[in-house]
Amino acid sequence: MAPSEEMTMIEIKVPDMTCGHCVSTITKAVKELDASAKVDISLAEHRVRVEGKASKEDLFHCVAEAGFTPQAV
Ligand SMILES: [Cu+2]
C-alpha cells in the first residue's frame, strides 16, 4: 500500500456552543490547529465533526482553549 497522510473523522459534542458566533469561533480554532481540516458543525445538535489530521485529544484541547466544553459523543 502506498503511504498516505492519515485523515480521521472525529465527532464531539459541545453543549455550550449556542449561536453562530460560537460556530465561527470553534471553526477558526480548529482551522488554526489543522488548516486542511474539514469542519462540519450542527448548531442544533451541538455537534462538531472534524475530518483531518488532528487527534481527538488535540481537538478537545483546541475547543477547550477557545472557551468551550467539549464532550465525547
Ligand atoms: Cu455563541
PDB file of the backbone (N, CA, C, O) and the ligand in Angstrom, with CONECT records:
HET     CU  A 101       1
ATOM      1  N   MET A   1       0.822  -1.206   0.000  1.00  0.00           N
ATOM      2  CA  MET A   1       0.000   0.000   0.000  1.00  0.00           C
ATOM      3  C   MET A   1       0.859   1.260   0.000  1.00  0.00           C
ATOM      4  O   MET A   1       1.867   1.325   0.703  1.00  0.00           O
ATOM      5  N   ALA A   2       0.474   2.233  -0.763  1.00  0.00           N
ATOM      6  CA  ALA A   2       1.226   3.484  -0.824  1.00  0.00           C
ATOM      7  C   ALA A   2       1.026   4.273   0.477  1.00  0.00           C
ATOM      8  O   ALA A   2      -0.071   4.312   1.033  1.00  0.00           O
ATOM      9  N   PRO A   3       2.095   4.891   0.939  1.00  0.00           N
ATOM     10  CA  PRO A   3       1.936   5.702   2.149  1.00  0.00           C
ATOM     11  C   PRO A   3       1.044   6.909   1.870  1.00  0.00           C
ATOM     12  O   PRO A   3       1.112   7.499   0.792  1.00  0.00           O
ATOM     13  N   SER A   4       0.223   7.271   2.825  1.00  0.00           N
ATOM     14  CA  SER A   4      -0.633   8.440   2.641  1.00  0.00           C
ATOM     15  C   SER A   4      -0.809   9.150   3.971  1.00  0.00           C
ATOM     16  O   SER A   4      -0.595   8.568   5.034  1.00  0.00           O
ATOM     17  N   GLU A   5      -1.194  10.390   3.900  1.00  0.00           N
ATOM     18  CA  GLU A   5      -1.439  11.149   5.115  1.00  0.00           C
ATOM     19  C   GLU A   5      -2.721  10.628   5.723  1.00  0.00           C
ATOM     20  O   GLU A   5      -3.739  10.486   5.045  1.00  0.00           O
ATOM     21  N   GLU A   6      -2.658  10.348   6.994  1.00  0.00           N
ATOM     22  CA  GLU A   6      -3.837   9.793   7.643  1.00  0.00           C
ATOM     23  C   GLU A   6      -4.874  10.862   7.991  1.00  0.00           C
ATOM     24  O   GLU A   6      -4.602  11.814   8.723  1.00  0.00           O
ATOM     25  N   MET A   7      -6.066  10.666   7.438  1.00  0.00           N
ATOM     26  CA  MET A   7      -7.167  11.580   7.738  1.00  0.00           C
ATOM     27  C   MET A   7      -8.156  10.816   8.608  1.00  0.00           C
ATOM     28  O   MET A   7      -8.560   9.703   8.270  1.00  0.00           O
ATOM     29  N   THR A   8      -8.536  11.403   9.704  1.00  0.00           N
ATOM     30  CA  THR A   8      -9.505  10.729  10.551  1.00  0.00           C
ATOM     31  C   THR A   8     -10.716  11.629  10.767  1.00  0.00           C
ATOM     32  O   THR A   8     -10.632  12.856  10.708  1.00  0.00           O
ATOM     33  N   MET A   9     -11.826  10.984  11.016  1.00  0.00           N
ATOM     34  CA  MET A   9     -13.075  11.690  11.279  1.00  0.00           C
ATOM     35  C   MET A   9     -13.334  11.627  12.773  1.00  0.00           C
ATOM     36  O   MET A   9     -13.437  10.547  13.355  1.00  0.00           O
ATOM     37  N   ILE A  10     -13.438  12.799  13.385  1.00  0.00           N
ATOM     38  CA  ILE A  10     -13.675  12.865  14.825  1.00  0.00           C
ATOM     39  C   ILE A  10     -14.960  13.645  15.073  1.00  0.00           C
ATOM     40  O   ILE A  10     -15.196  14.686  14.461  1.00  0.00           O
ATOM     41  N   GLU A  11     -15.784  13.130  15.975  1.00  0.00           N
ATOM     42  CA  GLU A  11     -17.024  13.824  16.296  1.00  0.00           C
ATOM     43  C   GLU A  11     -17.080  14.077  17.794  1.00  0.00           C
ATOM     44  O   GLU A  11     -16.852  13.169  18.594  1.00  0.00           O
ATOM     45  N   ILE A  12     -17.383  15.306  18.168  1.00  0.00           N
ATOM     46  CA  ILE A  12     -17.525  15.643  19.582  1.00  0.00           C
ATOM     47  C   ILE A  12     -18.810  16.447  19.790  1.00  0.00           C
ATOM     48  O   ILE A  12     -19.404  16.958  18.841  1.00  0.00           O
ATOM     49  N   LYS A  13     -19.214  16.542  21.039  1.00  0.00           N
ATOM     50  CA  LYS A  13     -20.363  17.378  21.407  1.00  0.00           C
ATOM     51  C   LYS A  13     -19.845  18.599  22.143  1.00  0.00           C
ATOM     52  O   LYS A  13     -18.937  18.504  22.969  1.00  0.00           O
ATOM     53  N   VAL A  14     -20.437  19.754  21.832  1.00  0.00           N
ATOM     54  CA  VAL A  14     -20.076  20.985  22.539  1.00  0.00           C
ATOM     55  C   VAL A  14     -21.383  21.649  22.992  1.00  0.00           C
ATOM     56  O   VAL A  14     -21.936  22.489  22.282  1.00  0.00           O
ATOM     57  N   PRO A  15     -21.876  21.263  24.190  1.00  0.00           N
ATOM     58  CA  PRO A  15     -23.185  21.750  24.657  1.00  0.00           C
ATOM     59  C   PRO A  15     -23.258  23.268  24.798  1.00  0.00           C
ATOM     60  O   PRO A  15     -24.327  23.853  24.624  1.00  0.00           O
ATOM     61  N   ASP A  16     -22.130  23.913  25.113  1.00  0.00           N
ATOM     62  CA  ASP A  16     -22.180  25.368  25.294  1.00  0.00           C
ATOM     63  C   ASP A  16     -21.903  26.151  24.010  1.00  0.00           C
ATOM     64  O   ASP A  16     -21.608  27.345  24.056  1.00  0.00           O
ATOM     65  N   MET A  17     -21.998  25.483  22.884  1.00  0.00           N
ATOM     66  CA  MET A  17     -21.964  26.160  21.580  1.00  0.00           C
ATOM     67  C   MET A  17     -23.422  26.528  21.262  1.00  0.00           C
ATOM     68  O   MET A  17     -24.227  25.659  20.925  1.00  0.00           O
ATOM     69  N   THR A  18     -23.750  27.811  21.371  1.00  0.00           N
ATOM     70  CA  THR A  18     -25.162  28.193  21.331  1.00  0.00           C
ATOM     71  C   THR A  18     -25.584  29.142  20.214  1.00  0.00           C
ATOM     72  O   THR A  18     -26.778  29.382  20.035  1.00  0.00           O
ATOM     73  N   CYS A  19     -24.634  29.684  19.464  1.00  0.00           N
ATOM     74  CA  CYS A  19     -25.034  30.596  18.398  1.00  0.00           C
ATOM     75  C   CYS A  19     -24.008  30.595  17.269  1.00  0.00           C
ATOM     76  O   CYS A  19     -22.977  29.927  17.347  1.00  0.00           O
ATOM     77  N   GLY A  20     -24.304  31.342  16.238  1.00  0.00           N
ATOM     78  CA  GLY A  20     -23.424  31.394  15.078  1.00  0.00           C
ATOM     79  C   GLY A  20     -22.037  31.912  15.403  1.00  0.00           C
ATOM     80  O   GLY A  20     -21.060  31.553  14.746  1.00  0.00           O
ATOM     81  N   HIS A  21     -21.954  32.758  16.421  1.00  0.00           N
ATOM     82  CA  HIS A  21     -20.639  33.274  16.816  1.00  0.00           C
ATOM     83  C   HIS A  21     -19.775  32.164  17.396  1.00  0.00           C
ATOM     84  O   HIS A  21     -18.581  32.080  17.110  1.00  0.00           O
ATOM     85  N   CYS A  22     -20.389  31.313  18.213  1.00  0.00           N
ATOM     86  CA  CYS A  22     -19.677  30.146  18.764  1.00  0.00           C
ATOM     87  C   CYS A  22     -19.176  29.255  17.626  1.00  0.00           C
ATOM     88  O   CYS A  22     -18.042  28.777  17.644  1.00  0.00           O
ATOM     89  N   VAL A  23     -20.050  29.041  16.632  1.00  0.00           N
ATOM     90  CA  VAL A  23     -19.696  28.187  15.500  1.00  0.00           C
ATOM     91  C   VAL A  23     -18.456  28.732  14.785  1.00  0.00           C
ATOM     92  O   VAL A  23     -17.541  27.977  14.456  1.00  0.00           O
ATOM     93  N   SER A  24     -18.434  30.061  14.546  1.00  0.00           N
ATOM     94  CA  SER A  24     -17.282  30.616  13.830  1.00  0.00           C
ATOM     95  C   SER A  24     -16.032  30.603  14.696  1.00  0.00           C
ATOM     96  O   SER A  24     -14.927  30.428  14.182  1.00  0.00           O
ATOM     97  N   THR A  25     -16.191  30.788  16.014  1.00  0.00           N
ATOM     98  CA  THR A  25     -15.031  30.747  16.915  1.00  0.00           C
ATOM     99  C   THR A  25     -14.407  29.347  16.905  1.00  0.00           C
ATOM    100  O   THR A  25     -13.187  29.200  16.822  1.00  0.00           O
ATOM    101  N   ILE A  26     -15.263  28.324  16.989  1.00  0.00           N
ATOM    102  CA  ILE A  26     -14.772  26.943  17.014  1.00  0.00           C
ATOM    103  C   ILE A  26     -14.159  26.566  15.665  1.00  0.00           C
ATOM    104  O   ILE A  26     -13.106  25.932  15.608  1.00  0.00           O
ATOM    105  N   THR A  27     -14.832  26.963  14.577  1.00  0.00           N
ATOM    106  CA  THR A  27     -14.310  26.661  13.244  1.00  0.00           C
ATOM    107  C   THR A  27     -12.911  27.259  13.075  1.00  0.00           C
ATOM    108  O   THR A  27     -12.001  26.600  12.571  1.00  0.00           O
ATOM    109  N   LYS A  28     -12.753  28.505  13.498  1.00  0.00           N
ATOM    110  CA  LYS A  28     -11.467  29.195  13.377  1.00  0.00           C
ATOM    111  C   LYS A  28     -10.393  28.488  14.215  1.00  0.00           C
ATOM    112  O   LYS A  28      -9.263  28.301  13.764  1.00  0.00           O
ATOM    113  N   ALA A  29     -10.764  28.102  15.439  1.00  0.00           N
ATOM    114  CA  ALA A  29      -9.812  27.435  16.329  1.00  0.00           C
ATOM    115  C   ALA A  29      -9.342  26.106  15.743  1.00  0.00           C
ATOM    116  O   ALA A  29      -8.161  25.766  15.814  1.00  0.00           O
ATOM    117  N   VAL A  30     -10.289  25.355  15.159  1.00  0.00           N
ATOM    118  CA  VAL A  30      -9.926  24.060  14.573  1.00  0.00           C
ATOM    119  C   VAL A  30      -9.033  24.262  13.345  1.00  0.00           C
ATOM    120  O   VAL A  30      -8.086  23.505  13.131  1.00  0.00           O
ATOM    121  N   LYS A  31      -9.335  25.278  12.548  1.00  0.00           N
ATOM    122  CA  LYS A  31      -8.536  25.567  11.353  1.00  0.00           C
ATOM    123  C   LYS A  31      -7.116  26.004  11.727  1.00  0.00           C
ATOM    124  O   LYS A  31      -6.169  25.777  10.974  1.00  0.00           O
ATOM    125  N   GLU A  32      -6.981  26.629  12.891  1.00  0.00           N
ATOM    126  CA  GLU A  32      -5.643  27.006  13.354  1.00  0.00           C
ATOM    127  C   GLU A  32      -4.852  25.767  13.760  1.00  0.00           C
ATOM    128  O   GLU A  32      -3.631  25.711  13.619  1.00  0.00           O
ATOM    129  N   LEU A  33      -5.579  24.781  14.264  1.00  0.00           N
ATOM    130  CA  LEU A  33      -4.954  23.516  14.665  1.00  0.00           C
ATOM    131  C   LEU A  33      -4.542  22.716  13.431  1.00  0.00           C
ATOM    132  O   LEU A  33      -3.449  22.152  13.380  1.00  0.00           O
ATOM    133  N   ASP A  34      -5.423  22.675  12.445  1.00  0.00           N
ATOM    134  CA  ASP A  34      -5.197  21.895  11.232  1.00  0.00           C
ATOM    135  C   ASP A  34      -5.864  22.633  10.065  1.00  0.00           C
ATOM    136  O   ASP A  34      -7.070  22.521   9.846  1.00  0.00           O
ATOM    137  N   ALA A  35      -5.054  23.382   9.331  1.00  0.00           N
ATOM    138  CA  ALA A  35      -5.580  24.229   8.246  1.00  0.00           C
ATOM    139  C   ALA A  35      -6.324  23.441   7.172  1.00  0.00           C
ATOM    140  O   ALA A  35      -7.199  23.980   6.494  1.00  0.00           O
ATOM    141  N   SER A  36      -5.973  22.163   7.020  1.00  0.00           N
ATOM    142  CA  SER A  36      -6.599  21.362   5.970  1.00  0.00           C
ATOM    143  C   SER A  36      -7.850  20.629   6.453  1.00  0.00           C
ATOM    144  O   SER A  36      -8.473  19.891   5.689  1.00  0.00           O
ATOM    145  N   ALA A  37      -8.211  20.829   7.706  1.00  0.00           N
ATOM    146  CA  ALA A  37      -9.354  20.109   8.275  1.00  0.00           C
ATOM    147  C   ALA A  37     -10.669  20.533   7.629  1.00  0.00           C
ATOM    148  O   ALA A  37     -10.862  21.688   7.250  1.00  0.00           O
ATOM    149  N   LYS A  38     -11.560  19.559   7.519  1.00  0.00           N
ATOM    150  CA  LYS A  38     -12.923  19.855   7.068  1.00  0.00           C
ATOM    151  C   LYS A  38     -13.769  19.906   8.340  1.00  0.00           C
ATOM    152  O   LYS A  38     -13.830  18.928   9.085  1.00  0.00           O
ATOM    153  N   VAL A  39     -14.414  21.033   8.585  1.00  0.00           N
ATOM    154  CA  VAL A  39     -15.182  21.208   9.814  1.00  0.00           C
ATOM    155  C   VAL A  39     -16.662  21.272   9.480  1.00  0.00           C
ATOM    156  O   VAL A  39     -17.092  22.112   8.689  1.00  0.00           O
ATOM    157  N   ASP A  40     -17.430  20.389  10.079  1.00  0.00           N
ATOM    158  CA  ASP A  40     -18.872  20.349   9.845  1.00  0.00           C
ATOM    159  C   ASP A  40     -19.564  20.466  11.201  1.00  0.00           C
ATOM    160  O   ASP A  40     -19.428  19.589  12.054  1.00  0.00           O
ATOM    161  N   ILE A  41     -20.302  21.549  11.390  1.00  0.00           N
ATOM    162  CA  ILE A  41     -20.923  21.805  12.687  1.00  0.00           C
ATOM    163  C   ILE A  41     -22.437  21.850  12.579  1.00  0.00           C
ATOM    164  O   ILE A  41     -22.994  22.495  11.691  1.00  0.00           O
ATOM    165  N   SER A  42     -23.097  21.150  13.504  1.00  0.00           N
ATOM    166  CA  SER A  42     -24.552  21.263  13.622  1.00  0.00           C
ATOM    167  C   SER A  42     -24.848  21.987  14.923  1.00  0.00           C
ATOM    168  O   SER A  42     -24.683  21.434  16.011  1.00  0.00           O
ATOM    169  N   LEU A  43     -25.284  23.226  14.795  1.00  0.00           N
ATOM    170  CA  LEU A  43     -25.597  24.029  15.982  1.00  0.00           C
ATOM    171  C   LEU A  43     -26.778  23.417  16.748  1.00  0.00           C
ATOM    172  O   LEU A  43     -26.774  23.373  17.978  1.00  0.00           O
ATOM    173  N   ALA A  44     -27.779  22.951  16.010  1.00  0.00           N
ATOM    174  CA  ALA A  44     -28.972  22.369  16.631  1.00  0.00           C
ATOM    175  C   ALA A  44     -28.635  21.157  17.497  1.00  0.00           C
ATOM    176  O   ALA A  44     -29.238  20.946  18.549  1.00  0.00           O
ATOM    177  N   GLU A  45     -27.666  20.366  17.043  1.00  0.00           N
ATOM    178  CA  GLU A  45     -27.295  19.156  17.779  1.00  0.00           C
ATOM    179  C   GLU A  45     -26.072  19.371  18.666  1.00  0.00           C
ATOM    180  O   GLU A  45     -25.640  18.457  19.369  1.00  0.00           O
ATOM    181  N   HIS A  46     -25.516  20.584  18.630  1.00  0.00           N
ATOM    182  CA  HIS A  46     -24.285  20.899  19.372  1.00  0.00           C
ATOM    183  C   HIS A  46     -23.172  19.923  19.004  1.00  0.00           C
ATOM    184  O   HIS A  46     -22.406  19.470  19.854  1.00  0.00           O
ATOM    185  N   ARG A  47     -23.109  19.615  17.713  1.00  0.00           N
ATOM    186  CA  ARG A  47     -22.171  18.612  17.241  1.00  0.00           C
ATOM    187  C   ARG A  47     -21.091  19.241  16.356  1.00  0.00           C
ATOM    188  O   ARG A  47     -21.372  20.068  15.489  1.00  0.00           O
ATOM    189  N   VAL A  48     -19.855  18.824  16.604  1.00  0.00           N
ATOM    190  CA  VAL A  48     -18.727  19.277  15.788  1.00  0.00           C
ATOM    191  C   VAL A  48     -18.064  18.043  15.188  1.00  0.00           C
ATOM    192  O   VAL A  48     -17.627  17.144  15.906  1.00  0.00           O
ATOM    193  N   ARG A  49     -17.997  18.016  13.870  1.00  0.00           N
ATOM    194  CA  ARG A  49     -17.382  16.887  13.172  1.00  0.00           C
ATOM    195  C   ARG A  49     -16.174  17.433  12.417  1.00  0.00           C
ATOM    196  O   ARG A  49     -16.284  18.392  11.653  1.00  0.00           O
ATOM    197  N   VAL A  50     -15.047  16.821  12.640  1.00  0.00           N
ATOM    198  CA  VAL A  50     -13.811  17.293  12.010  1.00  0.00           C
ATOM    199  C   VAL A  50     -13.141  16.148  11.270  1.00  0.00           C
ATOM    200  O   VAL A  50     -12.901  15.078  11.828  1.00  0.00           O
ATOM    201  N   GLU A  51     -12.845  16.396  10.001  1.00  0.00           N
ATOM    202  CA  GLU A  51     -12.122  15.405   9.220  1.00  0.00           C
ATOM    203  C   GLU A  51     -10.760  16.006   8.922  1.00  0.00           C
ATOM    204  O   GLU A  51     -10.652  17.016   8.226  1.00  0.00           O
ATOM    205  N   GLY A  52      -9.715  15.369   9.460  1.00  0.00           N
ATOM    206  CA  GLY A  52      -8.378  15.914   9.257  1.00  0.00           C
ATOM    207  C   GLY A  52      -7.328  15.086   9.950  1.00  0.00           C
ATOM    208  O   GLY A  52      -7.514  13.894  10.197  1.00  0.00           O
ATOM    209  N   LYS A  53      -6.211  15.737  10.265  1.00  0.00           N
ATOM    210  CA  LYS A  53      -5.073  15.018  10.810  1.00  0.00           C
ATOM    211  C   LYS A  53      -4.933  15.137  12.327  1.00  0.00           C
ATOM    212  O   LYS A  53      -4.104  14.460  12.935  1.00  0.00           O
ATOM    213  N   ALA A  54      -5.734  15.988  12.922  1.00  0.00           N
ATOM    214  CA  ALA A  54      -5.622  16.194  14.370  1.00  0.00           C
ATOM    215  C   ALA A  54      -6.163  14.991  15.141  1.00  0.00           C
ATOM    216  O   ALA A  54      -7.072  14.300  14.682  1.00  0.00           O
ATOM    217  N   SER A  55      -5.592  14.758  16.308  1.00  0.00           N
ATOM    218  CA  SER A  55      -6.088  13.667  17.157  1.00  0.00           C
ATOM    219  C   SER A  55      -7.276  14.188  17.965  1.00  0.00           C
ATOM    220  O   SER A  55      -7.503  15.394  18.063  1.00  0.00           O
ATOM    221  N   LYS A  56      -8.018  13.256  18.533  1.00  0.00           N
ATOM    222  CA  LYS A  56      -9.175  13.631  19.344  1.00  0.00           C
ATOM    223  C   LYS A  56      -8.727  14.466  20.549  1.00  0.00           C
ATOM    224  O   LYS A  56      -9.396  15.418  20.951  1.00  0.00           O
ATOM    225  N   GLU A  57      -7.604  14.090  21.100  1.00  0.00           N
ATOM    226  CA  GLU A  57      -7.042  14.811  22.250  1.00  0.00           C
ATOM    227  C   GLU A  57      -6.720  16.265  21.869  1.00  0.00           C
ATOM    228  O   GLU A  57      -7.032  17.194  22.614  1.00  0.00           O
ATOM    229  N   ASP A  58      -6.094  16.445  20.702  1.00  0.00           N
ATOM    230  CA  ASP A  58      -5.768  17.794  20.210  1.00  0.00           C
ATOM    231  C   ASP A  58      -7.036  18.613  20.009  1.00  0.00           C
ATOM    232  O   ASP A  58      -7.085  19.798  20.336  1.00  0.00           O
ATOM    233  N   LEU A  59      -8.051  17.966  19.471  1.00  0.00           N
ATOM    234  CA  LEU A  59      -9.312  18.648  19.188  1.00  0.00           C
ATOM    235  C   LEU A  59     -10.006  19.095  20.484  1.00  0.00           C
ATOM    236  O   LEU A  59     -10.503  20.217  20.578  1.00  0.00           O
ATOM    237  N   PHE A  60     -10.030  18.219  21.455  1.00  0.00           N
ATOM    238  CA  PHE A  60     -10.601  18.557  22.767  1.00  0.00           C
ATOM    239  C   PHE A  60      -9.885  19.766  23.354  1.00  0.00           C
ATOM    240  O   PHE A  60     -10.511  20.707  23.842  1.00  0.00           O
ATOM    241  N   HIS A  61      -8.566  19.716  23.294  1.00  0.00           N
ATOM    242  CA  HIS A  61      -7.747  20.787  23.857  1.00  0.00           C
ATOM    243  C   HIS A  61      -8.035  22.107  23.141  1.00  0.00           C
ATOM    244  O   HIS A  61      -8.195  23.148  23.778  1.00  0.00           O
ATOM    245  N   CYS A  62      -8.098  22.053  21.833  1.00  0.00           N
ATOM    246  CA  CYS A  62      -8.337  23.218  20.993  1.00  0.00           C
ATOM    247  C   CYS A  62      -9.694  23.867  21.290  1.00  0.00           C
ATOM    248  O   CYS A  62      -9.791  25.089  21.398  1.00  0.00           O
ATOM    249  N   VAL A  63     -10.731  23.048  21.421  1.00  0.00           N
ATOM    250  CA  VAL A  63     -12.081  23.559  21.701  1.00  0.00           C
ATOM    251  C   VAL A  63     -12.141  24.139  23.126  1.00  0.00           C
ATOM    252  O   VAL A  63     -12.795  25.154  23.364  1.00  0.00           O
ATOM    253  N   ALA A  64     -11.457  23.486  24.055  1.00  0.00           N
ATOM    254  CA  ALA A  64     -11.407  23.982  25.437  1.00  0.00           C
ATOM    255  C   ALA A  64     -10.676  25.325  25.507  1.00  0.00           C
ATOM    256  O   ALA A  64     -11.103  26.230  26.223  1.00  0.00           O
ATOM    257  N   GLU A  65      -9.582  25.448  24.767  1.00  0.00           N
ATOM    258  CA  GLU A  65      -8.799  26.692  24.712  1.00  0.00           C
ATOM    259  C   GLU A  65      -9.640  27.839  24.158  1.00  0.00           C
ATOM    260  O   GLU A  65      -9.457  28.994  24.542  1.00  0.00           O
ATOM    261  N   ALA A  66     -10.562  27.512  23.252  1.00  0.00           N
ATOM    262  CA  ALA A  66     -11.426  28.524  22.646  1.00  0.00           C
ATOM    263  C   ALA A  66     -12.534  28.950  23.617  1.00  0.00           C
ATOM    264  O   ALA A  66     -13.299  29.869  23.324  1.00  0.00           O
ATOM    265  N   GLY A  67     -12.616  28.278  24.775  1.00  0.00           N
ATOM    266  CA  GLY A  67     -13.556  28.686  25.810  1.00  0.00           C
ATOM    267  C   GLY A  67     -14.819  27.841  25.917  1.00  0.00           C
ATOM    268  O   GLY A  67     -15.802  28.240  26.541  1.00  0.00           O
ATOM    269  N   PHE A  68     -14.772  26.661  25.293  1.00  0.00           N
ATOM    270  CA  PHE A  68     -15.963  25.799  25.310  1.00  0.00           C
ATOM    271  C   PHE A  68     -15.680  24.511  26.064  1.00  0.00           C
ATOM    272  O   PHE A  68     -14.551  24.237  26.470  1.00  0.00           O
ATOM    273  N   THR A  69     -16.754  23.717  26.242  1.00  0.00           N
ATOM    274  CA  THR A  69     -16.630  22.471  26.993  1.00  0.00           C
ATOM    275  C   THR A  69     -16.897  21.279  26.067  1.00  0.00           C
ATOM    276  O   THR A  69     -18.046  20.889  25.864  1.00  0.00           O
ATOM    277  N   PRO A  70     -15.823  20.705  25.506  1.00  0.00           N
ATOM    278  CA  PRO A  70     -16.006  19.562  24.614  1.00  0.00           C
ATOM    279  C   PRO A  70     -16.364  18.292  25.384  1.00  0.00           C
ATOM    280  O   PRO A  70     -15.880  18.063  26.493  1.00  0.00           O
ATOM    281  N   GLN A  71     -17.210  17.481  24.781  1.00  0.00           N
ATOM    282  CA  GLN A  71     -17.589  16.206  25.387  1.00  0.00           C
ATOM    283  C   GLN A  71     -17.493  15.101  24.342  1.00  0.00           C
ATOM    284  O   GLN A  71     -17.709  15.323  23.150  1.00  0.00           O
ATOM    285  N   ALA A  72     -17.163  13.905  24.822  1.00  0.00           N
ATOM    286  CA  ALA A  72     -17.137  12.756  23.930  1.00  0.00           C
ATOM    287  C   ALA A  72     -18.571  12.424  23.528  1.00  0.00           C
ATOM    288  O   ALA A  72     -19.499  12.588  24.319  1.00  0.00           O
ATOM    289  N   VAL A  73     -18.742  11.958  22.297  1.00  0.00           N
ATOM    290  CA  VAL A  73     -20.084  11.598  21.824  1.00  0.00           C
ATOM    291  C   VAL A  73     -20.486  10.264  22.408  1.00  0.00           C
ATOM    292  O   VAL A  73     -21.583   9.777  22.136  1.00  0.00           O
TER     293      VAL A  73
HETATM  294 CU    CU A 101     -22.372  31.850  20.647  1.00  0.00          CU2+
END
